[in-house]
Amino acid sequence: QYMAVPAPQNLYMITPSPISSSSNAEASRPTLSAFNVVKLTRILSDFSYFQALTASDIHWLIKASERKICPAGTILIKEGEAASGIYFLTDRRLNIFISSRSGIRPDHALKQLPLGEMLGEMSFLDNHLPLATVQTVNSCEVLHLGKERLAEQLERNRDFSARFHKMLALKLATSMRELSPILIANQVMTDLPLRKALLAFSVLNDSDTDWMITHGIQKRISAKATLIQEGESVDGLYLLLKGSLDIYIAQEINGDYLEKKVGVSLKGEILGEMSFVENDHASATVRAAEDSVLLMLPRQTLSQKLQCDRRFADRFYRAIAIILTNRWRDRLAQRGLLQMTEDSLDEDVCVEDELDFDVLDSTALSSARFDWILRHLEISPCSVP
């Protein structure tokens, strides 16, 4: 088994005591036999999100990775230190715990990660220092894919890159759906205006923005009208241009299902992305809190674009994966098991109301792309709350 102490990227994590690097025993690196490659391919292929990859993609991931047999106490990922890559669990299972001010709380375990699960993909996506320490409890076997080698492959093979980022988006969407009970148990969360749009448009380019304007459909909905219904199919991807939306999740109480408000979406929010990448039904109901304007990209139109333009597909799925990474960390923080005080903040930590400038290479350019959509659709940026 393993023990991990995760924290959202935009919070400072307080651990009972630092883990000494001397406890990190050197992991052995046996070679992979043909039998092991077949076995590992089968393990990874059992995960639904790996279906976004081809057999040759999975084979490359395995062959490009180092097999490591780690003694008990090996630190795979250490808080505050640059992650060396992505890990695939090929032995045992992983127990995840969240630290609180009193230290590690086993009763606060989020989940047990099964054989074949990934670790470190979020830090790889946004290039942030991890705020989680992952350490083995017992001896185990993992595959380690170095970030430099993976980055080279993503740059060299755009088709592989598009499928890889789609796989990450699928994994993160699945993780987000599993957070529904946590959302119900916590207070309403309001996303900051423009946050998701700026994340997306930092990855998408000008031609992508023009394509969205040309092929998107402007949709106006009145206050209290339902845009997306939980459990039903979603007809496209939505970008909120003006107004605000309330998010509800059905909660069973004494045999009856009642809606509980769990979030508020403001200008710049992207909706329907999880249902799109998973090709699944909506995980929540979205209803207009006031008269609102959205740009809808119809599912069929967007799917066709992704199929015929692989460079766009690469940028699109990477943008969605980054958005879901950001959203996952926000929702984990919402659980309230990780606490932040003014004394615990340092200059390298982003608090929740700050934009991620490591991901946003050019905030001004991202904002200009969003404003271009507003102006083209004759929606004044100044009039948008």
C-alpha positions in Angstrom: 0.0 0.0 0.0 0.9 3.7 -0.3 0.1 6.7 1.7 -0.5 10.1 0.1 -1.2 13.5 1.5 -2.8 15.6 -1.2 -3.8 19.3 -1.2 -5.3 21.6 -3.7 -2.7 23.5 -5.8 -4.0 26.9 -4.6 -3.8 26.1 -0.9 -0.9 25.8 1.5 -0.8 22.3 3.1 0.2 22.0 6.7 1.8 18.6 7.5 2.7 17.4 11.0 6.4 17.3 10.2 8.6 17.4 7.1 9.5 14.0 5.6 13.2 13.6 5.5 14.7 12.9 2.1 16.9 10.3 3.8 13.9 8.0 4.2 13.6 7.8 0.4 15.4 4.6 -0.4 16.8 4.1 -3.9 14.3 2.2 -6.1 15.6 -0.6 -8.3 15.1 -0.4 -12.0 14.5 -3.9 -13.5 14.0 -4.1 -17.2 10.6 -5.0 -18.8 10.2 -8.3 -20.4 7.8 -9.0 -23.3 5.5 -10.7 -20.8 5.4 -7.7 -18.5 4.7 -5.4 -21.3 1.6 -7.4 -22.3 0.6 -7.6 -18.6 0.9 -3.9 -18.1 -0.9 -3.1 -21.3 -3.8 -5.2 -20.0 -3.7 -3.4 -16.6 -3.8 0.1 -18.2 -6.4 -0.9 -20.8 -8.8 -1.8 -18.1 -9.3 1.8 -17.2 -12.0 3.5 -19.2 -10.1 6.7 -19.8 -7.2 4.8 -21.4 -9.7 3.9 -24.2 -8.9 7.3 -25.6 -5.4 5.9 -26.5 -4.6 3.5 -29.2 -2.7 0.2 -28.5 0.5 1.7 -29.9 0.0 4.7 -27.6 -0.2 2.5 -24.5 2.7 0.4 -25.7 4.8 3.6 -26.1 3.9 4.8 -22.5 5.0 1.5 -21.1 8.2 1.2 -23.1 9.2 4.8 -22.4 8.7 4.4 -18.7 11.1 3.0 -16.1 9.9 0.1 -14.0 10.8 0.8 -10.3 10.5 -1.6 -7.4 10.2 0.8 -4.4 11.0 -0.3 -0.8 8.6 0.9 1.9 9.1 4.5 2.7 10.0 5.6 -0.9 8.9 9.1 -1.6 7.4 9.2 -5.1 6.3 12.8 -5.1 7.4 15.4 -2.5 5.6 18.6 -1.5 7.4 21.7 -2.8 9.8 19.8 -5.1 9.4 19.7 -8.9 7.8 16.4 -9.9 9.9 14.3 -12.2 7.0 12.9 -14.2 4.0 10.7 -14.1 3.6 7.4 -12.2 1.5 4.4 -13.1 0.6 2.1 -10.3 1.3 -1.5 -11.3 1.3 -3.1 -7.9 -0.9 -3.0 -4.8 -3.3 -0.1 -4.2 -2.9 3.5 -3.1 -4.6 5.0 0.0 -5.0 8.8 -0.2 -5.3 10.9 3.0 -5.7 14.6 3.5 -3.6 16.5 6.1 -5.2 18.8 8.6 -3.7 21.0 11.2 -3.5 18.0 13.5 -1.8 15.9 10.9 -2.8 12.9 8.8 -6.4 11.8 9.4 -7.1 8.2 8.2 -10.8 8.8 8.6 -10.6 11.5 6.0 -9.4 9.2 3.2 -10.8 10.3 -0.2 -10.4 7.0 -2.0 -8.2 4.0 -2.6 -6.5 4.2 -6.0 -6.5 0.9 -7.9 -3.9 -0.9 -10.0 -3.1 1.1 -13.1 -4.0 4.5 -11.7 -1.9 7.6 -12.5 -0.2 10.0 -10.1 1.4 13.4 -10.9 -0.6 14.2 -14.1 -2.0 17.5 -12.7 1.4 18.9 -11.9 2.5 17.8 -15.3 -0.4 19.7 -16.9 0.1 23.0 -15.2 3.8 22.7 -14.3 3.1 23.6 -10.6 5.2 22.4 -7.7 3.2 19.6 -6.0 1.5 20.4 -2.7 1.2 16.7 -2.0 3.6 14.1 -0.6 3.2 10.6 -1.9 5.1 7.9 0.0 5.0 4.2 -0.1 3.9 2.3 3.0 4.9 -1.1 1.8 7.2 -2.2 -1.0 5.6 -1.8 -4.4 6.1 -1.6 -8.1 5.5 1.5 -10.3 6.2 2.7 -13.8 7.7 6.2 -14.0 7.4 8.3 -17.2 9.8 11.2 -17.1 8.3 14.6 -17.9 11.0 15.5 -20.4 10.5 12.3 -22.4 6.8 12.7 -22.4 7.0 16.4 -23.4 9.2 15.5 -26.4 6.7 12.9 -27.5 3.8 15.3 -27.2 5.6 17.9 -29.3 6.7 15.3 -31.9 3.4 13.5 -32.4 0.4 15.8 -32.3 -2.1 12.9 -32.8 -0.6 11.2 -29.8 -0.7 14.5 -27.9 -4.4 15.0 -28.7 -5.3 11.5 -27.5 -3.1 11.8 -24.4 -4.8 15.1 -23.4 -8.2 13.6 -24.1 -7.3 10.7 -21.8 -6.3 13.1 -19.0 -9.6 15.1 -19.5 -11.5 11.8 -19.2 -9.7 10.9 -16.0 -10.3 14.2 -14.4 -14.0 14.3 -15.5 -14.5 10.9 -13.8 -12.8 12.2 -10.7 -15.1 15.3 -10.7 -18.2 13.1 -10.9 -17.1 11.2 -7.8 -17.0 14.5 -5.9 -20.8 15.0 -6.0 -21.4 13.7 -2.4 -18.7 16.1 -1.2 -20.3 19.0 -3.0 -23.7 18.2 -1.4 -22.1 18.3 2.0 -20.5 21.7 1.6 -21.4 25.3 1.1 -22.2 26.9 -2.2 -19.1 27.7 -4.2 -18.9 30.6 -6.7 -16.4 30.5 -9.5 -14.5 33.7 -10.2 -15.5 35.7 -13.3 -13.4 34.9 -16.4 -11.3 32.3 -14.6 -12.2 29.3 -16.8 -12.3 31.3 -20.0 -8.8 32.7 -19.4 -7.5 29.2 -18.7 -9.0 28.0 -21.9 -7.9 30.9 -24.1 -4.4 30.7 -22.8 -4.2 27.3 -24.7 -6.5 28.0 -27.6 -5.3 30.3 -30.3 -6.8 33.1 -32.5 -7.9 30.8 -35.2 -9.7 28.6 -32.6 -11.5 31.7 -31.3 -12.6 32.7 -34.8 -13.8 29.1 -35.5 -15.9 29.2 -32.2 -17.5 32.5 -33.3 -18.3 31.2 -36.8 -19.7 27.9 -35.8 -21.1 28.7 -32.3 -24.7 29.5 -31.7 -25.7 32.5 -29.4 -28.2 31.3 -26.8 -30.2 33.6 -24.6 -32.1 32.2 -21.6 -34.4 33.9 -19.2 -34.0 33.8 -15.4 -35.0 30.5 -13.8 -34.9 28.7 -17.2 -33.0 25.3 -17.2 -30.0 25.1 -19.5 -28.8 21.6 -18.5 -30.8 18.9 -16.6 -29.0 16.4 -14.4 -29.2 12.9 -15.8 -30.0 14.0 -19.3 -27.8 14.4 -22.4 -26.1 17.7 -23.1 -26.4 19.1 -26.6 -23.1 20.9 -26.7 -20.4 22.9 -24.9 -21.4 26.3 -23.4 -19.4 29.5 -22.8 -21.2 31.9 -20.4 -20.9 35.4 -21.9 -23.2 37.4 -19.7 -25.3 36.8 -16.6 -25.0 34.0 -13.9 -26.1 30.4 -13.5 -26.9 28.3 -10.5 -25.7 24.7 -10.2 -27.8 22.1 -8.5 -27.3 18.4 -7.6 -30.1 16.0 -6.7 -30.0 14.8 -3.1 -32.0 11.9 -1.7 -33.8 12.7 1.6 -36.1 10.1 3.0 -36.7 8.5 -0.3 -37.4 11.8 -2.1 -34.9 13.6 -4.4 -34.5 17.3 -3.7 -32.2 19.7 -5.5 -29.4 21.3 -3.5 -27.6 24.4 -4.8 -23.9 23.6 -4.9 -22.4 26.4 -7.1 -22.7 29.6 -9.0 -21.2 30.2 -12.4 -20.3 33.7 -13.6 -19.0 35.2 -16.8 -16.4 33.1 -18.6 -17.5 29.8 -17.1 -17.4 26.8 -19.5 -20.2 24.2 -19.0 -20.9 20.8 -20.4 -17.3 19.9 -20.9 -17.4 16.8 -18.7 -20.4 15.4 -20.5 -18.8 16.1 -23.8 -15.5 14.4 -23.2 -17.2 11.4 -21.4 -20.1 11.3 -23.9 -22.3 10.9 -20.8 -25.3 12.5 -19.2 -25.1 15.7 -17.1 -23.9 15.4 -13.5 -25.7 18.5 -12.4 -28.6 20.8 -13.3 -27.7 24.3 -14.5 -30.4 27.0 -14.2 -30.2 30.7 -15.0 -30.1 32.9 -12.0 -30.8 35.9 -14.2 -31.2 36.6 -17.9 -28.0 35.2 -19.4 -26.3 34.9 -22.8 -24.1 31.9 -23.8 -22.2 30.7 -26.8 -23.0 27.1 -27.6 -20.8 24.8 -29.7 -23.1 22.0 -30.9 -21.8 18.5 -30.0 -21.8 17.2 -33.6 -20.1 20.3 -35.0 -17.4 20.3 -32.3 -16.9 16.5 -32.7 -16.4 16.9 -36.4 -13.9 19.7 -35.9 -11.9 17.6 -33.4 -11.8 14.6 -35.8 -10.6 16.6 -38.9 -8.2 19.1 -37.1 -5.9 17.2 -34.8 -3.9 20.3 -33.8 -7.1 21.9 -32.7 -8.0 18.7 -30.9 -4.7 18.8 -29.1 -5.2 22.3 -27.9 -8.9 21.7 -27.0 -8.4 18.6 -24.9 -5.4 20.2 -23.1 -7.5 23.2 -22.3 -10.3 21.1 -20.9 -7.8 19.0 -18.9 -6.3 22.2 -17.4 -9.8 23.5 -16.5 -10.7 20.3 -14.8 -7.5 20.2 -12.9 -8.2 23.7 -11.6 -11.8 22.8 -10.8 -10.7 19.6 -9.0 -8.4 21.5 -6.7 -11.1 24.1 -6.0 -13.6 21.4 -5.0 -11.1 19.5 -2.9 -10.4 22.7 -1.0 -14.2 23.2 -0.6 -14.3 20.0 1.4 -12.8 21.9 4.3 -10.2 19.4 5.4 -7.3 21.5 4.4 -7.0 24.8 6.2 -5.1 28.0 5.3 -4.1 30.8 7.5 -2.5 34.1 6.8 0.6 32.9 8.7 0.9 29.8 6.5 1.0 31.7 3.2 4.3 32.3 1.4 5.1 34.3 -1.8 5.1 31.2 -4.0 1.5 30.0 -3.1 -1.5 31.2 -5.1 -4.6 31.8 -3.0 -8.0 31.0 -4.4 -8.9 34.4 -5.8 -5.7 34.6 -7.9 -5.2 33.5 -11.4 -2.7 30.8 -12.2 0.0 32.8 -14.1 2.2 29.8 -14.7 -0.6 28.4 -16.8 -1.7 31.7 -18.3 1.3 32.6 -20.5 -0.4 35.8 -21.5 -3.4 36.9 -19.4 -3.9 40.0 -21.6 -4.0 37.9 -24.8 -6.5 35.4 -23.2 -8.7 38.3 -22.1 -8.5 39.8 -25.6 -9.7 36.6 -27.2 -12.7 36.5 -24.8 -13.4 40.1 -25.4 -13.3 39.5 -29.2 -16.1 37.0 -28.9 -18.2 39.5 -26.8 -17.6 42.3 -29.3 -18.3 40.1 -32.4 -21.6 39.0 -30.8 -22.3 42.6 -29.9 -22.2 42.0 -26.2 -20.4 44.9 -24.5 -17.6 43.7 -22.2 -18.4 46.6 -19.9 -22.0 45.5 -19.5 -21.2 42.0 -18.4 -21.2 41.7 -14.7 
